[in-house]
Amino acid sequence: MIHAFDVALFLHILSVAVWVGGMVFAHFCLRPAVAELTPQSRLPLMESALGKFFMWVSVAVIVILLSGGFMMAKVGNMQAPWPVLAMAATGIVMMMLFGHLRFAMFPRVQRAVQAQRWPDGAAAIASIRRIVMINLVLGIVTIAFGVLGRV
């Protein structure tokens, strides 16, 4: 019989896979593939791709928060085992970084593309790339806490 905890865990892992897997794709596949394009081609493509990806991540973040909060409540909230608390802490940092990307940095890319200010857009994309790399490392660490710290 499937229980609410199992459903929450499934949705949580699925959302993490979308987010972390998307960062792997963006950083290691999309970015190198578009590097050969001119800024006039590369930046609108990146704006479009990131816009779609950020929509998926926004949904994933909501699901992660709801499912993670539900599961934490079931394992003792702040008395949960340390790996659960570590996952929650790194996840919150990741979400804050994503919020900065989505609501502060991505609009810079959009404005640069609309105004065809390619150097400004390239600088904004470079800043986004650095934060995505930090978030990717945090995501891997968070997954490690979840897998290696099982109780």
DRENPA-3360 file (N, C-alpha, C; in nm, 2 decimals, always signed):
BEGIN
1 = MIHAFDVA = +0.08/-0.12/+0.00/+0.00/+0.00/+0.00/+0.09/+0.12/+0.00 ~ +0.05/+0.22/-0.09/+0.13/+0.34/-0.09/+0.08/+0.44/+0.01 ~ +0.18/+0.50/+0.09/+0.15/+0.59/+0.19/+0.18/+0.73/+0.15 ~ +0.13/+0.83/+0.22/+0.16/+0.97/+0.18/+0.31/+1.00/+0.19 ~ +0.38/+0.94/+0.28/+0.52/+0.96/+0.29/+0.59/+0.92/+0.16 ~ +0.55/+0.80/+0.11/+0.61/+0.75/-0.02/+0.58/+0.84/-0.14 ~ +0.46/+0.89/-0.14/+0.43/+0.98/-0.25/+0.51/+1.11/-0.24 ~ +0.52/+1.16/-0.12/+0.60/+1.28/-0.09/+0.75/+1.26/-0.13;
9 = LFLHILSV = +0.80/+1.14/-0.10/+0.94/+1.11/-0.13/+0.96/+1.10/-0.28 ~ +0.86/+1.04/-0.35/+0.87/+1.03/-0.50/+0.87/+1.17/-0.56 ~ +0.78/+1.25/-0.52/+0.77/+1.39/-0.58/+0.89/+1.47/-0.55 ~ +0.94/+1.45/-0.43/+1.06/+1.52/-0.38/+1.18/+1.48/-0.47 ~ +1.20/+1.35/-0.49/+1.32/+1.30/-0.57/+1.30/+1.34/-0.72 ~ +1.18/+1.33/-0.77/+1.15/+1.37/-0.91/+1.18/+1.52/-0.93 ~ +1.14/+1.60/-0.83/+1.17/+1.75/-0.85/+1.32/+1.78/-0.84 ~ +1.39/+1.71/-0.75/+1.53/+1.72/-0.74/+1.60/+1.68/-0.87;
17 = AVWVGGMV = +1.55/+1.57/-0.93/+1.61/+1.52/-1.05/+1.59/+1.63/-1.16 ~ +1.47/+1.69/-1.17/+1.45/+1.79/-1.27/+1.54/+1.91/-1.25 ~ +1.56/+1.95/-1.13/+1.64/+2.07/-1.10/+1.79/+2.04/-1.12 ~ +1.84/+1.94/-1.05/+1.98/+1.91/-1.06/+2.02/+1.86/-1.20 ~ +1.94/+1.77/-1.26/+1.96/+1.73/-1.39/+1.96/+1.84/-1.49 ~ +1.87/+1.93/-1.48/+1.86/+2.05/-1.57/+1.99/+2.13/-1.56 ~ +2.04/+2.15/-1.44/+2.17/+2.22/-1.42/+2.28/+2.15/-1.49 ~ +2.29/+2.02/-1.48/+2.39/+1.94/-1.54/+2.38/+1.96/-1.70;
25 = FAHFCLRP = +2.26/+1.95/-1.75/+2.24/+1.97/-1.89/+2.28/+2.11/-1.93 ~ +2.23/+2.21/-1.86/+2.26/+2.35/-1.90/+2.41/+2.38/-1.90 ~ +2.48/+2.33/-1.79/+2.62/+2.36/-1.77/+2.71/+2.28/-1.86 ~ +2.69/+2.15/-1.88/+2.78/+2.07/-1.95/+2.74/+2.04/-2.09 ~ +2.62/+2.07/-2.13/+2.57/+2.04/-2.27/+2.54/+2.16/-2.35 ~ +2.44/+2.24/-2.29/+2.39/+2.35/-2.36/+2.49/+2.46/-2.38 ~ +2.56/+2.50/-2.26/+2.66/+2.60/-2.27/+2.77/+2.58/-2.37 ~ +2.83/+2.46/-2.36/+2.94/+2.44/-2.47/+2.88/+2.44/-2.61;
33 = AVAELTPQ = +2.76/+2.39/-2.63/+2.71/+2.38/-2.76/+2.68/+2.52/-2.82 ~ +2.64/+2.61/-2.74/+2.61/+2.74/-2.79/+2.73/+2.83/-2.80 ~ +2.84/+2.79/-2.74/+2.96/+2.88/-2.74/+3.01/+2.91/-2.87 ~ +2.98/+2.83/-2.97/+3.02/+2.85/-3.11/+2.94/+2.95/-3.18 ~ +2.82/+2.99/-3.13/+2.73/+3.08/-3.19/+2.77/+3.22/-3.17 ~ +2.73/+3.31/-3.25/+2.75/+3.46/-3.23/+2.67/+3.50/-3.11 ~ +2.70/+3.61/-3.05/+2.62/+3.66/-2.94/+2.48/+3.69/-2.98 ~ +2.46/+3.74/-3.10/+2.33/+3.77/-3.15/+2.24/+3.64/-3.16;
41 = SRLPLMES = +2.30/+3.53/-3.18/+2.23/+3.40/-3.18/+2.22/+3.34/-3.05 ~ +2.34/+3.34/-2.98/+2.35/+3.27/-2.85/+2.26/+3.32/-2.74 ~ +2.26/+3.46/-2.73/+2.19/+3.51/-2.61/+2.04/+3.50/-2.62 ~ +1.98/+3.52/-2.74/+1.83/+3.49/-2.74/+1.80/+3.35/-2.71 ~ +1.89/+3.25/-2.76/+1.87/+3.11/-2.74/+1.88/+3.08/-2.59 ~ +1.98/+3.14/-2.52/+2.00/+3.11/-2.38/+1.89/+3.18/-2.30 ~ +1.84/+3.30/-2.34/+1.73/+3.36/-2.27/+1.60/+3.27/-2.28 ~ +1.58/+3.22/-2.40/+1.46/+3.13/-2.41/+1.47/+3.00/-2.33;
49 = ALGKFFMW = +1.59/+2.94/-2.34/+1.61/+2.81/-2.27/+1.61/+2.83/-2.12 ~ +1.67/+2.94/-2.07/+1.67/+2.96/-1.93/+1.53/+3.00/-1.88 ~ +1.46/+3.07/-1.96/+1.32/+3.11/-1.92/+1.24/+2.98/-1.90 ~ +1.25/+2.89/-1.99/+1.17/+2.76/-1.98/+1.22/+2.68/-1.86 ~ +1.35/+2.67/-1.85/+1.41/+2.60/-1.74/+1.37/+2.66/-1.60 ~ +1.38/+2.79/-1.59/+1.34/+2.85/-1.46/+1.20/+2.83/-1.43 ~ +1.11/+2.81/-1.53/+0.97/+2.78/-1.50/+0.96/+2.64/-1.44 ~ +1.03/+2.55/-1.50/+1.03/+2.41/-1.44/+1.09/+2.41/-1.30;
57 = VSVAVIVI = +1.20/+2.48/-1.28/+1.26/+2.48/-1.15/+1.17/+2.55/-1.05 ~ +1.10/+2.65/-1.09/+1.00/+2.72/-0.99/+0.90/+2.62/-0.94 ~ +0.85/+2.54/-1.03/+0.75/+2.43/-0.99/+0.83/+2.33/-0.90 ~ +0.95/+2.29/-0.94/+1.02/+2.19/-0.86/+1.05/+2.24/-0.72 ~ +1.08/+2.37/-0.71/+1.11/+2.43/-0.58/+0.99/+2.42/-0.49 ~ +0.87/+2.45/-0.54/+0.75/+2.45/-0.47/+0.72/+2.30/-0.42 ~ +0.74/+2.21/-0.51/+0.72/+2.07/-0.48/+0.82/+2.02/-0.37 ~ +0.95/+2.06/-0.39/+1.05/+2.03/-0.29/+1.02/+2.08/-0.15;
65 = LLSGGFMM = +0.98/+2.21/-0.15/+0.94/+2.27/-0.02/+0.82/+2.20/+0.05 ~ +0.72/+2.17/-0.03/+0.60/+2.11/+0.03/+0.63/+1.96/+0.07 ~ +0.69/+1.89/-0.02/+0.72/+1.75/+0.01/+0.83/+1.73/+0.12 ~ +0.93/+1.82/+0.11/+1.03/+1.82/+0.22/+0.98/+1.86/+0.35 ~ +0.89/+1.96/+0.36/+0.83/+2.00/+0.48/+0.75/+1.89/+0.54 ~ +0.67/+1.83/+0.46/+0.58/+1.71/+0.50/+0.67/+1.60/+0.56 ~ +0.77/+1.56/+0.49/+0.86/+1.45/+0.53/+0.93/+1.49/+0.66 ~ +0.98/+1.62/+0.67/+1.05/+1.66/+0.79/+0.96/+1.65/+0.91;
73 = AKVGNMQA = +0.83/+1.69/+0.89/+0.73/+1.68/+1.00/+0.72/+1.54/+1.05 ~ +0.72/+1.45/+0.95/+0.71/+1.30/+0.99/+0.83/+1.25/+1.06 ~ +0.95/+1.31/+1.04/+1.07/+1.25/+1.10/+1.12/+1.34/+1.22 ~ +1.03/+1.43/+1.27/+1.07/+1.50/+1.39/+1.11/+1.65/+1.37 ~ +1.08/+1.71/+1.26/+1.11/+1.85/+1.24/+1.25/+1.88/+1.28 ~ +1.27/+1.97/+1.37/+1.41/+2.01/+1.41/+1.48/+1.91/+1.49 ~ +1.41/+1.80/+1.53/+1.48/+1.69/+1.60/+1.51/+1.58/+1.50 ~ +1.50/+1.60/+1.37/+1.52/+1.50/+1.26/+1.67/+1.47/+1.27;
81 = PWPVLAMA = +1.71/+1.36/+1.21/+1.85/+1.32/+1.20/+1.93/+1.43/+1.13 ~ +2.06/+1.44/+1.16/+2.14/+1.55/+1.11/+2.14/+1.55/+0.95 ~ +2.14/+1.43/+0.88/+2.14/+1.44/+0.74/+2.02/+1.51/+0.68 ~ +1.91/+1.49/+0.75/+1.78/+1.55/+0.70/+1.79/+1.70/+0.72 ~ +1.85/+1.75/+0.84/+1.86/+1.89/+0.86/+1.96/+1.95/+0.77 ~ +2.07/+1.87/+0.74/+2.17/+1.92/+0.64/+2.11/+1.94/+0.50 ~ +2.03/+1.84/+0.46/+1.96/+1.85/+0.33/+1.87/+1.97/+0.33 ~ +1.80/+2.00/+0.44/+1.71/+2.11/+0.44/+1.79/+2.24/+0.43;
89 = ATGIVMMM = +1.90/+2.25/+0.50/+1.98/+2.37/+0.50/+2.04/+2.40/+0.37 ~ +2.10/+2.30/+0.30/+2.16/+2.32/+0.17/+2.05/+2.34/+0.07 ~ +1.94/+2.28/+0.08/+1.83/+2.30/-0.01/+1.78/+2.45/+0.00 ~ +1.77/+2.50/+0.12/+1.72/+2.64/+0.14/+1.82/+2.74/+0.08 ~ +1.95/+2.71/+0.09/+2.05/+2.79/+0.03/+2.04/+2.79/-0.12 ~ +2.02/+2.67/-0.17/+2.00/+2.65/-0.32/+1.88/+2.73/-0.37 ~ +1.77/+2.73/-0.29/+1.65/+2.80/-0.33/+1.67/+2.95/-0.33 ~ +1.75/+3.00/-0.23/+1.78/+3.14/-0.22/+1.86/+3.18/-0.34;
97 = LFGHLRFA = +1.96/+3.10/-0.38/+2.04/+3.13/-0.50/+1.96/+3.13/-0.62 ~ +1.87/+3.03/-0.63/+1.78/+3.03/-0.75/+1.69/+3.15/-0.75 ~ +1.64/+3.19/-0.64/+1.56/+3.31/-0.64/+1.63/+3.44/-0.69 ~ +1.76/+3.44/-0.65/+1.85/+3.55/-0.70/+1.87/+3.54/-0.85 ~ +1.89/+3.42/-0.90/+1.91/+3.40/-1.04/+1.78/+3.44/-1.12 ~ +1.67/+3.39/-1.07/+1.54/+3.41/-1.14/+1.49/+3.55/-1.14 ~ +1.50/+3.62/-1.02/+1.44/+3.75/-1.01/+1.54/+3.87/-1.01 ~ +1.67/+3.84/-1.01/+1.76/+3.96/-1.02/+1.85/+3.94/-1.14;
105 = MFPRVQRA = +1.90/+3.83/-1.16/+2.00/+3.81/-1.27/+1.94/+3.79/-1.41 ~ +1.84/+3.70/-1.41/+1.77/+3.67/-1.54/+1.71/+3.79/-1.61 ~ +1.64/+3.88/-1.53/+1.59/+4.00/-1.60/+1.70/+4.08/-1.66 ~ +1.82/+4.08/-1.62/+1.93/+4.15/-1.68/+1.95/+4.09/-1.82 ~ +1.95/+3.96/-1.83/+1.96/+3.89/-1.96/+1.85/+3.93/-2.05 ~ +1.73/+3.93/-2.00/+1.61/+3.97/-2.08/+1.62/+4.11/-2.13 ~ +1.66/+4.20/-2.04/+1.67/+4.34/-2.09/+1.78/+4.36/-2.19 ~ +1.89/+4.29/-2.17/+2.00/+4.30/-2.27/+1.96/+4.24/-2.40;
113 = VQAQRWPD = +1.89/+4.13/-2.40/+1.85/+4.08/-2.53/+1.75/+4.17/-2.60 ~ +1.66/+4.22/-2.53/+1.56/+4.31/-2.58/+1.62/+4.44/-2.65 ~ +1.73/+4.49/-2.58/+1.80/+4.61/-2.62/+1.91/+4.58/-2.72 ~ +1.94/+4.45/-2.74/+2.05/+4.40/-2.82/+2.18/+4.45/-2.77 ~ +2.19/+4.45/-2.64/+2.32/+4.49/-2.58/+2.39/+4.36/-2.55 ~ +2.46/+4.31/-2.64/+2.52/+4.17/-2.64/+2.63/+4.16/-2.53 ~ +2.72/+4.26/-2.51/+2.82/+4.25/-2.40/+2.75/+4.24/-2.26 ~ +2.64/+4.32/-2.24/+2.57/+4.32/-2.11/+2.51/+4.18/-2.09;
121 = GAAAIASI = +2.45/+4.13/-2.20/+2.38/+3.99/-2.19/+2.49/+3.89/-2.16 ~ +2.60/+3.89/-2.23/+2.71/+3.79/-2.21/+2.76/+3.80/-2.06 ~ +2.77/+3.92/-2.01/+2.82/+3.93/-1.87/+2.71/+3.87/-1.77 ~ +2.59/+3.90/-1.80/+2.48/+3.84/-1.71/+2.48/+3.69/-1.72 ~ +2.49/+3.64/-1.84/+2.50/+3.49/-1.86/+2.61/+3.43/-1.78 ~ +2.73/+3.50/-1.79/+2.85/+3.45/-1.72/+2.82/+3.45/-1.57 ~ +2.76/+3.55/-1.52/+2.72/+3.55/-1.37/+2.63/+3.44/-1.34 ~ +2.53/+3.41/-1.42/+2.43/+3.31/-1.40/+2.51/+3.17/-1.40;
129 = RRIVMINL = +2.60/+3.15/-1.50/+2.67/+3.03/-1.51/+2.75/+3.00/-1.38 ~ +2.81/+3.10/-1.32/+2.89/+3.08/-1.19/+2.79/+3.04/-1.08 ~ +2.68/+3.10/-1.07/+2.58/+3.06/-0.96/+2.52/+2.93/-0.99 ~ +2.50/+2.89/-1.11/+2.45/+2.76/-1.14/+2.55/+2.66/-1.10 ~ +2.68/+2.68/-1.13/+2.78/+2.59/-1.09/+2.78/+2.57/-0.94 ~ +2.77/+2.68/-0.86/+2.77/+2.67/-0.72/+2.64/+2.59/-0.67 ~ +2.53/+2.61/-0.74/+2.41/+2.54/-0.70/+2.42/+2.39/-0.74 ~ +2.48/+2.37/-0.85/+2.50/+2.23/-0.89/+2.59/+2.15/-0.79;
137 = VLGIVTIA = +2.69/+2.21/-0.74/+2.77/+2.15/-0.64/+2.69/+2.13/-0.51 ~ +2.62/+2.23/-0.47/+2.53/+2.22/-0.35/+2.43/+2.11/-0.37 ~ +2.37/+2.10/-0.49/+2.27/+1.99/-0.52/+2.33/+1.85/-0.51 ~ +2.46/+1.84/-0.55/+2.52/+1.71/-0.54/+2.55/+1.68/-0.39 ~ +2.59/+1.78/-0.32/+2.62/+1.76/-0.17/+2.49/+1.73/-0.10 ~ +2.38/+1.79/-0.14/+2.25/+1.76/-0.08/+2.20/+1.62/-0.11 ~ +2.22/+1.58/-0.23/+2.19/+1.44/-0.27/+2.27/+1.34/-0.19 ~ +2.40/+1.38/-0.17/+2.49/+1.29/-0.09/+2.44/+1.28/+0.05;
145 = FGVLGRV = +2.40/+1.39/+0.11/+2.34/+1.38/+0.25/+2.22/+1.29/+0.25 ~ +2.14/+1.30/+0.15/+2.02/+1.21/+0.15/+2.05/+1.06/+0.13 ~ +2.15/+1.03/+0.05/+2.18/+0.89/+0.02/+2.28/+0.83/+0.13 ~ +2.38/+0.91/+0.15/+2.49/+0.85/+0.24/+2.45/+0.87/+0.39 ~ +2.36/+0.96/+0.42/+2.32/+0.98/+0.56/+2.19/+0.91/+0.60 ~ +2.15/+0.82/+0.52/+2.02/+0.75/+0.55/+2.02/+0.69/+0.69 ~ +1.91/+0.69/+0.76/+1.90/+0.64/+0.89/+1.82/+0.51/+0.89;
% end
